[in-house]
């Protein structure tokens, strides 16, 4: 279910903390993200959205492709 202030991860501005509310796609994408510490309910901070989307999750910095980031629904904190 999409709430009013939900958007996808690739549309966030650098420095914004967000909570992941939904991950679209199949089992494969969920598994890849889960192995990197990204799951529904996780709080992440956006570092950069130029090219790859770079985020910080649990004090780890990682980059994911824009297509994958577009499947991650987030809400601002």
Secondary structure, 3 states (H helix, E strand, C coil): CCCCCEEEHHHCCCCCEEEEEEECCCHHHHHHHHHCCCCCCCEEEEEECCCCEEEEECCEEEEECHHHHHCEEEEEC
